[in-house]
Amino acid sequence: MYPAHYRKNAADNPWFWTANHAGRNSRVRLVCLPYAGGGAGVFAPWAKLLPESIDVWAARLPGRESRWKETPLTDVAVIASALATEIEPYLTDLPIVFFGYSVGSLIGFELLRELRRRAVPFQPALFITVARGAPHLPLRMAPVHHLSDQEFLDAIGRRYQGIPKMVLEDKELLNLYLPPLRADIQVNESYRYRDEPSLDVPIVAMGGLDDPMVSLDDLATWRAQTRSTFEMEVFPGGHFFGQEQRPQLIAALRRRLLDLRL
């Protein structure tokens, strides 16, 4: 089904992290795309919390973790194109699920579109979008990515309550954290939706019941982006319910991924 030169692991690829380099005993691959300012390390613990049959990968974008010396990308089309190029050689007969959290949902959506434009012989089993309304929704809040550092941090703190206290109190750590965070916020704020046919991929939209930024109605707008099945699943908590309710989220992922008809 796939060319013989296609590879099965990401051991030497800087764009992805995985604990299971050979994909041993895997039935499905979960490719995670982090929220603004996040990196692959957000998802590293999941490899131990999920069964071995779920091969956890996480995107490692420029400007963070082992790539901290690189300039962060600020255009979702550029990111999606780069990720499509990097992930294409690893598309095997192992089913793939994309999981995007907040701005990661936007990146995952455009990555799926980019792979479709390239006519890649690949059909993901599922797209899980978390803590974000569908891309066709207009931006409702004023852009903040251009503000001074302190104004920017204050605005992000008010909106998301998601910057760790240890980061805010450590100037050196904050200097490392700010550029990728600002770049990711710019990705979200500069995005312009283009009409294209809906995806032929099942979508599950997840969110927090108390998320001040993303309502249940916002989550429901993802229904328009698929010609396949659509479901919603909500959890107690706010925008970062994935941290607050990690056991429940992991349990939901385990159930959904192991129940896939592969």
C-alpha positions as CSV (number, residue, x, y, z in Angstrom):
1,M,0.0,0.0,0.0
2,Y,2.9,2.4,0.8
3,P,6.3,2.7,-0.9
4,A,9.0,0.4,0.5
5,H,11.2,3.4,1.4
6,Y,8.6,4.7,3.9
7,R,10.0,4.5,7.4
8,K,8.3,3.5,10.7
9,N,10.0,5.5,13.4
10,A,11.2,9.0,14.1
11,A,14.4,8.2,16.0
12,D,16.5,10.7,14.0
13,N,14.0,13.3,13.1
14,P,14.2,16.6,15.0
15,W,10.5,17.4,14.2
16,F,9.1,14.5,16.3
17,W,9.6,12.9,19.7
18,T,8.6,9.3,20.4
19,A,9.5,6.9,23.2
20,N,8.9,3.9,21.0
21,H,11.3,4.4,18.2
22,A,10.6,1.0,16.5
23,G,6.9,1.1,16.9
24,R,7.0,-2.3,18.6
25,N,3.6,-3.9,19.4
26,S,1.8,-0.8,18.2
27,R,-1.7,-0.9,16.8
28,V,-2.2,2.9,16.3
29,R,0.0,6.0,16.3
30,L,-1.1,9.1,18.2
31,V,0.6,12.2,16.8
32,C,0.2,15.1,19.3
33,L,0.4,18.8,18.4
34,P,0.9,21.1,21.5
35,Y,-0.8,24.2,22.7
36,A,0.8,27.6,22.5
37,G,4.2,27.7,24.1
38,G,4.2,24.0,24.6
39,G,6.5,21.3,23.3
40,A,6.8,17.6,22.8
41,G,7.6,17.3,26.5
42,V,4.0,18.0,27.3
43,F,3.1,14.6,25.9
44,A,6.1,12.6,27.0
45,P,4.4,11.2,30.2
46,W,1.6,9.9,28.1
47,A,3.8,7.2,26.7
48,K,3.8,5.6,30.1
49,L,0.2,6.2,30.9
50,L,-1.2,4.8,27.6
51,P,-0.9,1.1,26.6
52,E,2.1,0.0,24.5
53,S,-0.3,-0.6,21.6
54,I,-0.6,3.2,21.3
55,D,2.6,4.7,19.8
56,V,2.8,8.2,21.1
57,W,4.5,10.8,18.9
58,A,4.7,14.6,19.6
59,A,5.6,17.4,17.3
60,R,8.8,19.3,18.2
61,L,8.6,22.7,16.5
62,P,11.5,25.1,16.0
63,G,12.3,27.4,19.0
64,R,11.7,24.9,21.8
65,E,13.4,22.1,23.7
66,S,16.3,20.6,21.7
67,R,15.5,23.2,18.9
68,W,15.5,26.2,21.2
69,K,18.2,28.0,19.1
70,E,16.0,27.9,16.0
71,T,13.7,30.8,15.1
72,P,10.0,29.9,15.9
73,L,7.6,29.8,13.0
74,T,4.7,32.2,12.9
75,D,2.7,31.1,9.9
76,V,0.4,28.0,10.1
77,A,0.8,27.3,6.4
78,V,4.6,27.1,6.7
79,I,4.3,24.9,9.8
80,A,1.8,22.6,8.1
81,S,3.9,22.3,5.0
82,A,7.0,21.5,7.0
83,L,5.2,18.9,9.1
84,A,3.7,17.3,6.0
85,T,7.1,17.0,4.5
86,E,8.6,15.5,7.7
87,I,5.8,13.1,8.5
88,E,5.1,11.8,5.0
89,P,8.0,9.3,5.1
90,Y,6.6,7.7,8.2
91,L,3.1,7.1,6.9
92,T,2.8,3.3,7.0
93,D,0.0,0.9,7.3
94,L,-0.2,1.7,11.0
95,P,-3.3,3.9,11.5
96,I,-2.7,7.4,12.7
97,V,-4.7,9.7,14.9
98,F,-3.9,13.4,15.1
99,F,-4.4,15.2,18.4
100,G,-4.2,19.0,18.5
101,Y,-4.5,21.1,21.7
102,S,-5.7,24.7,21.2
103,V,-3.4,26.2,18.5
104,G,-2.3,22.6,17.9
105,S,-5.8,21.9,16.6
106,L,-5.4,24.6,14.0
107,I,-2.0,23.2,13.0
108,G,-3.4,19.7,12.8
109,F,-6.3,20.8,10.7
110,E,-4.1,22.5,8.2
111,L,-1.7,19.6,8.2
112,L,-4.6,17.3,7.2
113,R,-5.5,19.7,4.4
114,E,-1.9,19.9,3.2
115,L,-1.6,16.1,3.1
116,R,-4.8,16.0,1.1
117,R,-3.5,18.6,-1.4
118,R,-0.4,16.4,-1.9
119,A,-2.6,13.4,-2.6
120,V,-0.6,11.4,0.0
121,P,-1.8,7.8,0.2
122,F,-2.9,8.3,3.7
123,Q,-6.2,8.5,5.6
124,P,-6.1,9.2,9.3
125,A,-8.3,7.2,11.5
126,L,-9.4,10.2,13.6
127,F,-8.7,13.8,14.3
128,I,-9.1,14.9,18.0
129,T,-9.3,18.7,18.4
130,V,-9.1,20.1,21.9
131,A,-9.9,23.5,23.5
132,R,-10.5,25.4,20.2
133,G,-13.4,26.3,18.0
134,A,-13.3,25.4,14.4
135,P,-10.9,27.4,12.1
136,H,-13.7,29.1,10.2
137,L,-14.8,31.0,13.3
138,P,-13.6,34.6,13.3
139,L,-11.1,35.8,16.0
140,R,-13.2,37.4,18.7
141,M,-10.5,39.0,20.8
142,A,-8.0,41.7,20.0
143,P,-4.5,40.5,18.9
144,V,-1.8,40.6,21.5
145,H,1.2,39.0,19.9
146,H,2.7,42.5,19.1
147,L,2.5,43.8,22.7
148,S,5.5,44.4,24.9
149,D,6.7,41.4,27.0
150,Q,4.9,42.4,30.2
151,E,1.7,43.5,28.4
152,F,1.7,40.3,26.4
153,L,2.2,38.1,29.5
154,D,-0.5,40.0,31.3
155,A,-3.0,39.5,28.4
156,I,-2.2,35.8,28.1
157,G,-2.5,35.3,31.8
158,R,-5.9,36.9,31.9
159,R,-7.2,34.9,29.0
160,Y,-5.8,31.5,29.6
161,Q,-4.4,31.4,33.2
162,G,-1.9,28.9,31.7
163,I,1.6,30.3,32.3
164,P,3.3,28.2,35.0
165,K,4.3,30.2,38.1
166,M,7.8,28.7,38.0
167,V,8.3,30.2,34.5
168,L,7.1,33.7,35.5
169,E,9.4,33.7,38.5
170,D,12.5,32.6,36.6
171,K,13.8,35.3,34.3
172,E,16.1,33.0,32.4
173,L,13.4,30.4,31.9
174,L,10.9,33.1,30.9
175,N,13.3,34.4,28.2
176,L,13.3,30.9,26.7
177,Y,9.6,30.5,27.0
178,L,8.5,33.9,25.6
179,P,9.6,33.6,21.9
180,P,7.8,30.3,21.1
181,L,4.7,31.4,23.1
182,R,4.5,34.7,21.2
183,A,5.1,32.9,17.9
184,D,2.3,30.4,18.6
185,I,-0.1,33.2,19.6
186,Q,0.8,35.0,16.3
187,V,0.1,31.7,14.4
188,N,-3.4,31.8,15.9
189,E,-4.0,35.5,15.5
190,S,-2.7,35.8,11.9
191,Y,-4.6,32.8,10.6
192,R,-7.0,33.4,7.7
193,Y,-9.4,30.6,6.9
194,R,-9.8,29.5,3.3
195,D,-12.8,27.6,2.0
196,E,-12.0,24.0,1.0
197,P,-14.1,20.8,1.0
198,S,-14.7,19.3,4.4
199,L,-12.4,16.6,5.6
200,D,-13.2,12.9,5.1
201,V,-11.9,12.2,8.6
202,P,-13.9,11.6,11.8
203,I,-13.5,14.4,14.3
204,V,-13.9,14.4,18.0
205,A,-13.9,17.9,19.7
206,M,-13.0,17.9,23.4
207,G,-13.2,20.8,25.8
208,G,-13.5,22.1,29.3
209,L,-16.9,23.0,30.7
210,D,-15.5,26.1,32.3
211,D,-13.2,27.3,29.5
212,P,-13.6,31.1,29.3
213,M,-12.2,31.1,25.8
214,V,-14.0,28.2,24.1
215,S,-17.7,27.5,24.6
216,L,-19.5,24.2,23.9
217,D,-21.1,26.0,20.9
218,D,-17.6,26.8,19.7
219,L,-16.6,23.1,19.9
220,A,-19.8,22.1,18.0
221,T,-18.7,24.2,15.0
222,W,-16.2,21.5,14.1
223,R,-19.1,19.5,12.8
224,A,-19.0,21.6,9.6
225,Q,-15.4,20.5,8.9
226,T,-16.0,16.8,8.3
227,R,-18.1,14.7,6.0
228,S,-17.5,11.8,8.3
229,T,-18.7,11.3,11.9
230,F,-18.5,14.0,14.6
231,E,-18.6,13.8,18.4
232,M,-18.1,16.1,21.3
233,E,-16.7,15.2,24.7
234,V,-16.4,17.6,27.6
235,F,-14.5,17.5,30.9
236,P,-14.6,19.5,34.1
237,G,-12.1,22.4,34.1
238,G,-11.0,25.3,32.0
239,H,-8.8,25.8,29.0
240,F,-6.1,23.6,30.4
241,F,-8.4,20.8,31.6
242,G,-5.9,18.4,30.0
243,Q,-3.6,19.2,32.9
244,E,-6.3,19.5,35.6
245,Q,-8.1,16.3,34.5
246,R,-5.2,14.3,32.9
247,P,-6.3,10.9,34.2
248,Q,-9.8,11.4,32.7
249,L,-8.3,12.6,29.4
250,I,-5.9,9.7,29.2
251,A,-8.8,7.3,30.0
252,A,-10.9,8.9,27.2
253,L,-8.0,8.6,24.7
254,R,-7.3,5.0,25.7
255,R,-10.9,4.1,25.1
256,R,-11.3,5.9,21.8
257,L,-8.0,4.7,20.3
258,L,-8.4,1.1,21.4
259,D,-12.0,1.0,20.1
260,L,-11.0,2.2,16.6
261,R,-12.0,-0.2,13.9
262,L,-8.6,-0.6,12.4
